[in-house]
Amino acid sequence: MTVAGTNIPFTRLAIPVIAMMAVVAASNVLVQHPVEQFGLQDFLTWGAFTYPLAFLVNDLTNRRFGPAGARRVVYAGFALAVLLSIWLATPRIALASGTAFLFGQLLDIGVFNRLRRLSWWQAPLAGSLFGSAVDTALFFSLAFAGDADMSFPVTYATTGITVPLWMGLAYFDFLVKFGFALLALIPYGALMGWLKPWAGAPADSTAR
């Protein structure tokens, strides 16, 4: 069995699909739990530390199988993760996550593919940052805007700025994703020599 539009056997995509599904489902559970240690409950949820792995999975898949293969992984991971998340989290969080995931990951693929012939670090970093920004804005607004438990005002002492809790969480969530995008260059660079572009990938998707 091959993936439509490529010569990639579907079984080759099983590992990234499973990894993507696990990351998204776990993040949808963990985003409901604030980080209470060190008084960070108004700043971060535990989901901020797991979700950035989705972009690493996506970028490695894109490098290995090209944009067509990466999109298949995103679509499959999206469908499976939403179904799991409805069970593990709430329908609203699952649908918000699915929407944000789809737009964010597809943007990551597009940016990565456009920049992939530049220096090895530029494509994964730019793709992750643009994708993370869109994903964060969509997820937090769709999942929590108007929710009384997530919309009470929070004032941050260092700036004196007061915003709804979910907006503050979104801001600090993106800062964590930014940091993880930089850190993810370490495993991405380490795996580049092993994850050579798949021989059956389209000619225009070769990577450095």
N, C-alpha and C positions, 0 to 999 in steps of 0.2 A: 504493500500500500504506500502511495506517495502523497505528499502534500500538494494540493492543487497549485499549478504554476511553477513548481520546482521539481527537482529530482530527489528531494529529501524524504526518506522513509519516515512515516509518522512516528514510528517507534523511537527514532532519534530525538524527537521532541518531547518524549515522555518525561524525562528528568526535569527540563526547565518548566514544563507545565505543572508538574507536581510541586516544584519549588515555588513557583509563582502563586499557586493556590494556597500553599501553606503560609507564605508570608502575608498575603492579603487577609486570609481568614484569621490568623493570629492577631494581626494589627487591628482588625475590627472588634475583637474582644478587648484587647489591651487599651484601645483608645477610650474605653469607658471607665478606665481606672487612672485617676490622677497620680502623679509621683508625689507622695506625701512626705518622703524623706527630705530633710533640709528646707522645709517650707516651700516646696516647689509645686504644691497642688494648684496654684493659680497660674502656673507657667507651662507645665508640661503634662502629657499623659504618657503612659508606657508605650503606646503605639508609635510614638515619634521615634523610638529606637529600633523598631523592627521594620517598619514600612520602607525605609530607604533601600533595604535589600532588594526590593522589587526592581529598582532601576539597575542595580548591578546584574541581576538575572537577565533583564531585558537587553542590556548592552552586550553582555557576553553572548547571548543568543544571536543578537544582530551581527556581531563579529563573526560568529561561527557559521550561521545559516543565512545571513543576509536579511534585508527588511521583510521579505515575504514570509520567511520562517518565523521571524520575531513577531510579526503581526498574528500569525496563527497561534503562537503561544499566548499572546495577549488575549485573543478572543476566547481561547479555551480556558485560560486561567480566570478570565472575567466571569464566564458562565458558571464555572465550578465554584469559584470563591463566593459569588453572590448567593448561590444556593446554600452553601455551608454557613455563610454569615447570617442569613435569615434565621437559621436554627441557632447559631451560637451567639448572635448579637440581637439586633432588632431589625424589622423590615426597613425602617427609615435609614438606619445606619448602613444596612446592606445596599440599598439602592443608591444612597449618596456615595458610598465607597465605590460601587460599580461604575457610576457615571464619572466620578473623578479619576478612577483608575483608567478607564478607557481613554478619556481625553489626554490625561497626563502621559500615559505610556505610549500612545500613538504619536504624540508630539515628540517624545524622547526618540522614538524610532526615526521620525522625519529629520530632526536636527542632527542626530548621530549620522544618518546616511549622507546628509549634505556635507558634513565636515570630516567624514571618515578618511579622506586622503590627506588631511593635514597631520600635524604632529599627533602621536598616538594618544596623548591625554586630552586633546581638545574636544574630540567628538563625545566621549563618555561624560566629561565634565559639563559641557554645554548642554547636552541632551538631558542629563539628570537635573540640572538647575532649572531649565525652562519647564521640563515636565513636572518637577516638584512644585514650582510656583503655581502652575495651573491646577495641579492635583490638590494642593493645600487650600486654595481659594474655593474651589468647587466643593470639596468634601466638607469643610467646616461650615460653610454657609448653608449647604443643603441638609446637613445632618443636625445642626444645632441652632440655626437662626430661629428665633421665636420660641425656643424651648425655655421655659421659665427657669429650670434648673441650671441651664448653661448661659443664660442671658443677664444674670444680675451684674451690676456694675462693679468693676474692679479697678482700683487706682494703684498704679505702680509708683512706688515712692521715689525712685530715682529720676523719674521724668515728670511726675504729677499728672500724667495722662490717665483719664478714666475711659474705659471701653467695656463692652459686654465681655463676660468671661470667655466666650467662644472665640472672639476676635483676638484676645490676648493669647489664647492657646494656639490659634492658627499662626500668629506671628512667631512665637517661640518654636513651634513645630517646624516652621520653615527654616529657622536658624539651625536646628538640629540636622535637618535634611541637607542644608548647605555644608555643614561639617562632615556629614557622612559621605557626601558627594566627593569631597576631597580625600577622605580616608579610603573610599572605595577604589581610588586609583591604584592603591597598593596591591590588592588582590587582582585587579584587572590587569595591571602591568605584569604581575607575576605569572598570570595564566595566558598571556598573549602568545608566548612561544609554543604552548601546548594546544591552544584552541585556534588552529589554522582555519581559514575559510573553507567551508565544505565544497568539495569538487563539483557538486551538482547545483550550487547556488548560482543565480543569474550573474552574467559577466559584469554588470554594472554595480555589483555589491561587494567587490573585493575590498579587503581592508588592509591597512598597513600592518 
